[in-house]
Amino acid sequence: MKALARTVRVTLLAVVIALPAMAADSAITGTWRGKQYNLPVVDLTVIDEGGKLSGKIVFYFLHRNTEHDAWEVDMTHSMALPVLDPKFNGKTLKFQVSHKNAHPPRTLNDPPSSFEMQLTGKNAGELRNLTEKQSPPIGMVRDRR
C-alpha cells in the first residue's frame, strides 16, 4: 500500500511540474513574427496565464525615401499595443487592437481594429486585419527562442 501511495505522489508531482511547460507549449502561446522585404512588420506575443489569454502586438512602420531605395523600419512610429479580448478556438486567434493612437489626432475616436490569426501549421499562421479587408494576410512564424 505504501508503494502505491508513493507512486501516486510521484505521478502527481510529475504532472504538477509538467503543467507549466505544457501551457507554455500550447498551440498559440509564444511570439509570432511576420516579415516583409526581409524586415519585421509585426510581432505578436500571446501569453496564457491559467487559461486567460493576453498579449501585445507591435506593428513596424516600413518606409523608403524613393521607390528605388531599400525599405527600412521606422522605430519612431513602431509601438507595442495590448491585445484586447483575445479568444482562441484551437485553430484561430481573434482579438482587437486600439486604433485611437495610430495616427492622432485623426484616429482619436476610432473604434478598435479586429484581427485574426489562423494557424496553418505547428509554428506557422496567417494574420489578417478584419477591419481593412483589402489588406493581404501576413505569414507568421512562431519564434521558439
C-alpha positions in Angstrom: 0.0 0.0 0.0 2.9 2.4 0.8 4.4 1.7 -2.6 1.1 2.6 -4.3 0.8 5.8 -2.3 4.4 6.7 -3.2 3.7 6.0 -6.9 0.6 8.2 -6.8 2.5 11.1 -5.1 5.4 10.8 -7.6 2.9 10.8 -10.5 1.0 13.8 -9.2 4.3 15.7 -8.6 5.4 15.0 -12.2 2.0 16.3 -13.5 2.3 19.4 -11.4 5.8 20.1 -12.6 4.9 19.4 -16.3 1.8 21.7 -16.3 3.6 25.0 -16.8 5.7 23.5 -19.6 2.6 22.1 -21.3 0.9 25.5 -21.0 4.0 27.3 -22.4 4.0 25.0 -25.4 0.3 25.4 -26.3 -0.7 25.9 -29.9 -0.9 29.7 -29.7 1.4 30.9 -26.9 4.7 32.5 -27.8 6.0 35.2 -30.0 4.9 35.2 -33.6 6.8 37.2 -36.2 5.8 38.4 -39.6 8.2 39.8 -42.2 8.0 41.7 -45.5 11.0 42.7 -47.6 13.0 40.6 -45.1 12.2 43.2 -42.4 9.9 42.8 -39.4 6.4 44.1 -40.0 4.6 42.6 -37.0 5.4 40.8 -33.7 2.5 39.2 -31.8 3.2 37.9 -28.3 0.5 35.6 -26.8 0.6 34.7 -23.1 -1.6 32.1 -21.3 -1.9 32.7 -17.6 -4.0 30.0 -16.2 -6.3 29.8 -19.2 -6.7 33.5 -19.6 -5.0 34.8 -22.8 -3.3 38.2 -23.0 -0.6 39.7 -25.1 0.8 42.5 -27.1 1.4 43.3 -30.7 4.0 45.5 -32.4 3.3 46.9 -35.9 6.6 48.0 -37.5 6.3 51.0 -39.8 8.2 50.4 -43.0 9.3 53.2 -45.3 11.6 54.2 -48.1 12.6 57.6 -49.4 12.1 56.8 -53.1 10.9 53.8 -54.9 14.5 52.9 -55.7 15.7 53.0 -52.1 15.7 49.9 -49.8 12.9 49.5 -47.3 13.7 50.5 -43.7 12.0 50.1 -40.3 11.0 53.4 -38.7 11.2 52.6 -35.0 9.8 56.1 -34.1 6.4 55.1 -35.4 6.5 51.4 -34.3 4.9 50.8 -31.0 3.7 47.9 -28.8 0.0 47.8 -28.2 -2.0 45.5 -25.9 -4.1 42.8 -27.4 -7.8 43.3 -26.5 -10.3 40.5 -25.8 -8.2 37.6 -27.3 -10.1 34.3 -28.0 -8.6 31.1 -29.3 -10.7 28.2 -30.5 -7.8 25.8 -31.2 -7.3 26.9 -34.8 -7.9 30.7 -34.9 -7.0 33.5 -32.5 -9.3 36.5 -32.7 -8.5 39.8 -31.0 -8.7 43.6 -31.2 -6.2 46.4 -31.0 -6.9 50.0 -30.1 -6.6 52.3 -33.2 -7.1 55.6 -31.4 -3.4 56.4 -31.1 -2.4 55.1 -34.5 -2.3 58.4 -36.4 -3.5 61.1 -34.0 -5.4 63.4 -34.0 -7.5 62.0 -36.8 -7.8 58.5 -35.2 -8.5 59.5 -31.6 -12.2 58.5 -31.9 -11.6 55.3 -34.0 -13.0 52.0 -32.7 -10.6 49.1 -32.1 -9.4 47.2 -35.2 -10.2 43.5 -35.4 -7.7 40.8 -36.3 -7.5 37.1 -36.6 -4.6 34.7 -36.8 -5.3 31.3 -38.3 -2.8 28.5 -37.6 -1.6 26.9 -40.8 1.0 24.6 -39.1 2.6 23.9 -35.8 4.6 27.1 -35.8 3.0 28.9 -38.7 0.0 31.1 -39.2 -1.6 33.9 -41.2 -2.5 37.2 -39.6 -5.5 39.1 -41.2 -6.7 42.6 -40.5 -10.5 42.1 -40.5 -11.1 45.9 -40.3 -9.2 46.6 -43.5 -10.4 43.7 -45.7 -8.3 44.7 -48.6 -5.1 44.1 -46.6 -3.3 40.8 -47.6 -2.6 38.3 -44.9 0.8 38.3 -43.3 2.6 35.0 -42.9 3.6 34.5 -39.3 6.2 32.1 -37.7 6.4 31.3 -34.0 9.8 32.2 -32.6 10.9 29.3 -30.3 13.7 31.3 -28.5 
